[in-house]
């Protein structure tokens, strides 16, 4: 009689365990009935598995919070549930949600940093798109140590915050964004380009400075190598660069730039005034893109020394001062 009771108890226990396992397997692996759509879910820093499970259950994304918590403890307890914003394609099971959260597959937002922005303009751009405090980003861009191995003379990261379309998660801090942009510059400015800079007798810093001038002078890809050719020619013969954007850069930095460059501004005594001082300015005046960097390294083999805007985004290039004056009279005087 006693043995029968024990057998029945064991049978009942095994049956109960099988029922519990079946229940757990169903609740853990089966998604709740939802229409085929997407849901955004955010895991905040410091939230526990129980907190996350409750939020998921409240939003109807999982069948029951207990299956989620038990599944985490059984299969993922050694891994953290990473904070961030996630996109779930519904319907989805608790099992697959846990896999996404432990792998940190957060939702990414495309963020385009245009070519030719200064670091201050980049900071403002990031603030508007990612809510990153512009002052915090400016502090990051002051850290010259991030680029000092390539440019020992760098005062900050101006010129090296590479313009690109990035994929950033929500909540990324200024330091992570700045580091990513510098890493992209290093990737683009590869060993072949470093070797090329040495071949033409220029440092990486000088190439970046020249590229920033090219970037600000034209938005037309087909003109970059031509403008680079003009600047290279002028540098070679000791002729001043006469580059308007270098003066505009300083005026903007000092909050003095109005709507356009005036004649008196050409006499503004600053090392960045390439009308008064020969050679390249002391530092980059913007963050150049790949096209302008490549143009600085590979200038067109031309004998032009001058160019003037045709007021349609393009430029007229001249070999002599007389030809240049005629072009100025044609395209600028009447304006």
N, C-alpha and C positions, 0 to 999 in steps of 0.2 A: 504493500500500500504506500509506504514511504517513497519507494523508488518511482511509483507511478506519479506521485505528486511532483517529485524532482524533475522527471521527464517532461511533465506538462508545463512546469515552470520554465524549464529551459526552452521548450518549444515556443512558449509564449514570448520569452525574452528574445529569441532569435527572430520570431515573427515581428516583434515590435521594432527590433533593430533594422530588419529589412524594410519595414514600413517607413521608418525614419530616414533611412538611406534613400529610399525611393522618393519620399517627400522632398528631402534636401536636393537630390539630383534634379528633380523636376523644377523646384523653385529656383535653383541656382543656374540651370542651363536653359530654361525656357523663358523667352521674353514675354512680358505682358502684352496683351492685345492692343496694338497701336497702329495707326495708319502709317504708311511709308512716308516718312518725312525726316527732318533733322531737328535735333534739340541741342541748345547750348547749355552747358553745365559748368559751373565754376567751383573748383576746390580751393578754398582759402588756406593760407599758411596757418599751421597749428591745428587744423581740424583732424580729429581722430577718425578711425574707421567707422565708429558708431555715428559720429556727426554726419559723415558723408552718406552713410547708409540711410539715415533719417531723411536727409535732403533729397536723396534719390527716390525714396518711397513717397515723400510728399509730392514730388513732381510726377509721380506715376511712371518713372523710368525703370523701376525694378518691381518684382512681385511682392517681395517682403524683405525688410531690412535684416532680419535674423539670418536668412540664407546668405546674404551678402557678407555679413560680419563673420559667420562661420566659415564661409569659403575663403575669406581673407586669412583667417587664422590657420586654416588647414593647409592652404597652398601658397600663400604669399606673405606670410608673417615676417619673413626675412627681408622683404622689400618694402620701401616706403610708398605711400600714395602721394604722388607729386602734385604740388599746388599748381594751379593754372586754369586756363579756360579750355574746355574741350567741346568738340562737336561729335555727337552720337547720331549715327544713322539708325533710325527706328524702323521696326522694332529691334531691340537689342537685349541680350541676356545679362544678368549680373556677372556671369563668368567673363563675358567679353568686355564689360565695363571695367572690371578689375584688371584685365590684361592691358587695357588702354591706360588706365591710371598708373599702374606700376611701371609701364614703359615711358610714361611722361609724354605721350603723343598729343601735345597741346595744340590748340588751334593757332594757326599762323596767319598773320596779316601782311599782305604785300605793302612795302613802304618804299617809295621811289625818292631817292635823293638826287635832285637835278644836278647836272654838271654846271660848274661855274659859281656855286654858292660859296660865300666865305664861311668861316666856322661860326660866326654869329648868326648868319642867315640860316645855316644848317641847324643850329640850336633852336631857333624860332620855328623852323619847319617841323622838327621833331616834336616840339611842344604841341603844335597844332594837330599832328597826326597821332602821336602816341601818348600825349599828356605827360611827356618827360619834361621836368622843369628845365627851362633853358639855361638858368644860372648853374644848375648842377652839371649840365652838359658842357658848359663853358669851362668849368673847373676841370672836367675830364680832359678837355682839349688843351688845357694848359700843361698837361703832363708830357713834357718833351721826352721823358725816358722811354715812352712807348715807341719812339722812332729814332732815338739817339744813335743806335748802331748804324743806321743808314745815313743819318744826317746829324753829325755831332754839333753842328751850329744851330740846329733848330731851337727857336724860342718857344714854340708851341706846336700844335698839330696842324696849323694852317697849311693847306696844300696836300695833306696826306689823308684826309677824311674822304675816302674814295666814293665818288658818286656812283650809285648802282641801285637796282631794285632788290631790296632785301626782304626776307620773310622773318618777321619778328613776332614773338608771342606777346600777349597782353601782359602788362606789368613788368616788362624788362626794364632794368635800371640804366641810367646814363652811362655808367662804366662799361656795361656789357655791349651797348650799342657802339660806343667809341672804339672799343677793342675789336669788335667785328669789322668795323670800317677800316681800321688800320691793317687788320689781317687780310682784307681784300686788296688793299693797296700792295702789300707784299706779294700776294699771289699774282697780281697783274704785272708789277714791276719785277719780272723774273730775272734769272741769271743772264739770259741772252741780252736783255736790255741793260743790265748793269755793265756787261762787257762792252756793249755798244757805246755807252756813255764814256767809258775810258778811251775807246777808240777815237772819239771826236774831241778828247781832251776836256771833258766836262764832268763835274761831280753829279751825284744824284740830286743834290739840292739845287744845283744850277739848272738841271733839266726840269725839275718841278717848277721852279720860278718861271722859266721861259714858257713852259706849257701853260701856266696860269695866265700869262699875258696873251698867248694865242687863244686860249679859251674865251677870254673876255673881248677879244678883238673881232671874232667871227663866230657865227652859229652855223656856218655852211661847211660841212665836212670836206668838200672839194677844195676849199681855200686854206685849210689849216697848214698844209705843207708849204704853200706859197708864202703865207705870212711868216712861217718859220724860216723860210729861205731869206726873206727880207731882214729879219732880226739877226740871223746868223751872219749875213753879209755885213750888216752895220757893226756888229760886235767885232768882226774880223778886222775892219778898217778903223776901228775906234770912233765910229760915228754914233752920236746919241740916238737912243731908241725912239724918243718922242712918242711915248705910248700914253694916251689919255687915261686909260683905266687905272694906271698906277697912281695917278693923282686922285682920281675918284675914290679909290680904295681908302686912302688916308683921310680924305674929307668925310667919308662915311664912318670910318672908325672914330673920328672926333665929333661926329654928329653935325658936321658943317655943310654937308652936301645938300644942295637944293634940288632942282629938277634937272639941271644940266650943267655942264662944265662951262665956266666963263673965262674970258681972256685973262682976267686978273689971277685966276686960279693957276694958270700956267707959270706964274712967277712965285707960287707958294713954295717957300724954302723948306723942303723935306727931302730926306735921302731917297724917298720914293718918287720924287719928281724927275722923270727920265728926260725932261726937257732941259733941266739944269745940270744933272749929273750923268756921267757916262756909265756904260756897263749896265748890268742887270740891277734891279732894285734889291734892297737888303733881304727880302723874303717873298714868298708866294703871295699873290693878291686874291687868290681863290683856290678852290679845290678842282683841279682839272680832271677831265675824264680820260679814258683810254686813248681816244682819237687825238687829243691835243698832246698827250705824253708821247705818243708815237711820232707825231709831227715834229716835236722838239728834237727827237732822236734822229729822225730821218727827214731833214728839210729838202724841199725841192731844189734841184740844181738849176737855179735861175740867177740872173744878174740884176734883178729888181732891187731897188733901194727905197722905194716909196710905195705907199698905197693910200687910197682915199675912198671913203664910203660913197656908194652911188645912191644911197638912201632907199634902197630896196632890199637891204640885207647882204648885198654883194659889194665887192670892192674893185676899183680900177688900180692896176699895178703899173708902175713906171720905172724906167731905168735912169732917167735924168731928172734934175730938178725942174728944168723947163717943161718937160712933159708932165711932170707932177703938178706944176702950177696951172697948166692948161686944164688938167683934170679937175683941180680944185675949183677953178673958175666955172667949169662946166657943171659940176655936181653940187658945189657948196655955195658959191657966191649968190646964185639966183635964189637959193633957199633962204 
